């Protein structure tokens, strides 16, 4: 490399003129605008969203077929050629509180008329997701794997599979996004909004805010919203985007939507989406009033880990002959408090275990076998 023989004086620099300062600020502003445009272009190209896998409230339509308790989950091959991941071998979660109300704060009432702040709900969900990694409950899903033939019901029997892990500290980030939430988000989350889902767009914004992780689930919670008249009440759903980003790269993103669960009580009867369903009397931490949140978030978390891919409207991970996933098969049955890393108990539902079903005939379990 050629070097000049003239010494450089780095101790003295000409002062910046006002024009130069304005120009520098303009360049910085332009760079920020261009960056925002790139992100916007990527998000606008990522609008293909697969049909949702709903978790219906008790007594609502499309509940699991009773015969689903008489058969194993089956691996459906993962459609490797499509870029599918099969299962989340390294589960991670990003939690998004979407809407200005999370910042300003709001209150909700439990089944006994006791008032609770939204900050208590936020802490409850964060604590649940922070502590579930490494627990025996989360270990139930570790019997499932990918890289095995379609039709497999036991990874251990086949051998050679890559299993779902159960690391500690699976919650990787929390974001409170104060941007407005569409007022009819609950109604639009149903069949009339399968292709261009505003929840998908929010999950994509979150992936840009944090980072894109194809093995993570981005869980979006919204504040109280009126449920559209005549709509069936669902407690949550998970699904996936399958599209090409603005740079021409394959883009798959698992995300889940958890609407404000306590709004459905007592519309569909005592308990609604799980409030006070396990702990009849609420405590200051939120056990009781927010039982439904750990039940529903846990349900969607585990189903996204075991059956994340939705290729050509078919879930191609682990589901049974009726299309039910590991959470569906045990939905709203034998709900119980389960310890999470000895920190505190949380209300959860059992998850389906092929291993337990094959050994005992009872597949819905609260602890790994």
Long-range contacts (C-beta under 8 A, 24 or more apart in sequence): 38-246, 39-208, 41-246, 42-204, 42-208, 42-245, 42-246, 42-247, 43-201, 43-204, 43-205, 43-208, 43-246, 44-246, 45-243, 45-244, 45-245, 45-246, 46-200, 46-204, 46-241, 46-243, 46-244, 46-245, 46-246, 46-251, 46-253, 47-195, 47-196, 47-200, 47-201, 47-241, 47-243, 48-195, 48-241, 48-242, 48-243, 49-194, 49-195, 49-196, 49-197, 49-200, 49-239, 49-240, 49-241, 50-194, 50-239, 50-240, 50-241, 50-242, 50-310, 50-311, 50-313, 51-194, 51-239, 51-310, 51-313, 52-189, 52-194, 52-197, 52-237, 52-238, 52-239, 52-257, 53-237, 53-238, 53-239, 53-303, 53-307, 53-310, 53-315, 53-325, 54-234, 54-236, 54-237, 55-234, 55-235, 55-236, 55-237, 55-296, 55-299, 55-300, 55-327, 55-328, 55-331, 56-232, 56-233, 56-234, 56-235, 56-331, 57-233, 57-234, 57-235, 57-264, 57-268, 57-272, 57-273, 58-268, 58-269, 58-271, 58-332, 59-268, 59-269, 60-232, 60-233, 60-234, 60-268, 61-232, 63-331, 64-322, 64-324, 64-328, 64-329, 64-331, 65-322, 65-324, 67-322, 68-320, 68-321, 68-322, 68-324, 68-328, 68-329, 69-329, 69-363, 69-364, 71-320, 71-321, 72-153, 72-154, 72-320, 72-354, 72-357, 72-358, 72-363, 73-144, 73-153, 73-306, 73-318, 73-319, 73-320, 73-325, 73-326, 73-329, 73-352, 73-354, 74-150, 74-151, 74-152, 74-153, 74-318, 74-319, 74-320, 74-321, 75-144, 75-145, 75-146, 75-148, 75-149, 75-150, 75-151, 75-152, 75-153, 75-155, 75-317, 75-318, 76-150, 76-314, 76-315, 76-316, 76-317, 76-318, 76-319, 77-149, 77-150, 77-316, 78-146, 78-309, 78-316, 78-317, 79-309, 79-311, 79-316, 82-242, 82-309, 82-311, 83-250, 83-252, 84-252, 84-308, 84-309, 84-311, 84-316, 85-146, 85-214, 85-215, 85-252, 85-308, 85-309, 86-145, 86-146, 86-147, 86-162, 86-308, 86-309, 86-316, 86-317, 87-144, 87-145, 87-146, 87-163, 87-164, 87-305, 87-306, 87-307, 87-308, 87-317, 87-318, 88-164, 88-215, 88-216, 88-217, 88-254, 88-304, 88-305, 88-306, 88-308, 89-146, 89-162, 89-163, 89-164, 89-165, 89-215, 90-165, 90-167, 90-215, 91-133, 91-164, 91-165, 91-166, 91-167, 91-170, 91-215, 91-216, 91-217, 91-301, 91-305, 92-170, 92-171, 92-172, 92-213, 92-215, 92-216, 92-217, 93-129, 93-170, 93-171, 93-172, 93-216, 93-217, 93-218, 93-219, 93-301, 94-171, 94-172, 94-173, 94-174, 94-175, 94-206, 94-207, 94-210, 94-213, 94-216, 94-217, 94-218, 94-219, 95-125, 95-126, 95-129, 95-171, 95-173, 95-174, 95-175, 95-219, 95-221, 96-174, 96-175, 96-176, 96-177, 96-202, 96-203, 96-206, 96-218, 96-219, 96-220, 96-221, 97-122, 97-174, 97-175, 97-176, 97-177, 97-221, 98-177, 98-179, 98-181, 98-202, 98-220, 98-221, 98-222, 99-177, 99-178, 99-179, 99-180, 99-181, 99-222, 99-223, 100-178, 100-179, 100-180, 101-223, 101-224, 102-176, 102-178, 102-223, 103-176, 103-178, 106-223, 106-224, 108-224, 108-262, 108-289, 109-262, 110-262, 110-275, 110-276, 110-282, 110-288, 110-289, 111-265, 111-266, 111-270, 111-271, 111-275, 111-276, 111-280, 111-288, 111-289, 112-276, 112-281, 112-282, 114-282, 114-289, 116-282, 116-286, 116-289, 116-290, 118-223, 120-284, 120-285, 120-286, 120-290, 121-286, 121-290, 121-293, 123-285, 123-286, 124-285, 124-286, 124-290, 124-293, 124-294, 125-221, 125-290, 125-293, 125-294, 125-297, 126-171, 126-174, 127-343, 127-344, 128-293, 128-294, 128-297, 128-298, 128-340, 128-346, 129-170, 129-171, 129-219, 129-297, 129-301, 130-169, 130-171, 131-340, 131-341, 131-343, 131-344, 131-346, 132-170, 132-298, 132-301, 132-340, 132-346, 133-166, 133-167, 133-168, 133-169, 133-170, 133-171, 133-341, 134-166, 134-167, 134-168, 134-341, 135-166, 135-338, 135-339, 135-340, 135-341, 136-338, 136-367, 136-368, 137-298, 137-338, 137-340, 137-348, 137-351, 137-366, 137-367, 137-368, 138-166, 138-170, 138-302, 139-166, 139-367, 139-368, 140-302, 140-326, 140-351, 140-352, 140-353, 140-365, 140-367, 140-368, 141-166, 141-302, 141-305, 141-306, 141-326, 141-351, 142-166, 142-368, 143-353, 143-354, 143-355, 143-368, 144-306, 144-317, 144-318, 144-326, 144-354, 146-317, 153-354, 153-358, 154-354, 154-355, 154-358, 156-355, 164-305, 164-306, 168-341, 172-210, 172-213, 172-216, 173-210, 175-206, 175-209, 175-210, 177-202, 177-205, 177-206, 177-209, 181-222, 181-223, 181-225, 183-225, 183-226, 184-228, 185-222, 185-225, 185-259, 186-225, 186-226, 186-227, 186-228, 186-231, 186-259, 187-227, 187-228, 187-231, 189-234, 189-237, 189-257, 189-259, 190-231, 190-232, 190-234, 197-239, 199-255, 199-257, 200-239, 200-241, 200-253, 200-255, 203-241, 203-253, 203-255, 204-241, 204-253, 207-253, 212-251, 212-253, 214-252, 214-253, 216-254, 217-254, 217-255, 217-256, 217-300, 217-301, 217-304, 217-305, 217-308, 218-253, 218-254, 218-255, 218-256, 219-255, 219-256, 219-258, 219-297, 219-300, 219-301, 220-255, 220-256, 220-257, 220-258, 221-258, 221-260, 222-257, 222-258, 222-259, 222-260, 223-260, 224-260, 224-262, 224-263, 225-259, 225-260, 225-263, 226-263, 227-259, 227-263, 227-264, 227-267, 233-264, 233-267, 233-268, 233-272, 233-273, 234-259, 235-259, 235-261, 235-264, 235-273, 235-274, 235-292, 235-296, 235-299, 236-261, 236-296, 236-297, 236-299, 236-300, 237-300, 238-300, 238-303, 238-304, 239-310, 240-308, 240-309, 240-310, 242-310, 242-311, 252-309, 254-304, 254-308, 256-297, 256-300, 256-301, 256-304, 258-293, 258-296, 258-297, 258-300, 261-292, 261-293, 261-296, 262-289, 262-292, 274-335, 274-347, 277-335, 277-347, 278-335, 278-336, 278-337, 278-347, 279-337, 279-347, 285-344, 287-337, 287-344, 287-345, 287-346, 287-347, 291-335, 291-347, 292-347, 294-346, 294-347, 294-348, 295-335, 295-347, 295-348, 295-349, 298-327, 298-346, 298-348, 298-349, 299-327, 299-331, 299-349, 300-327, 302-326, 302-327, 302-351, 303-327, 303-328, 325-352, 326-351, 326-352, 326-353, 327-351, 327-352, 329-363, 329-364, 330-363, 330-364, 333-364, 334-364, 334-366, 336-366, 338-366, 338-367
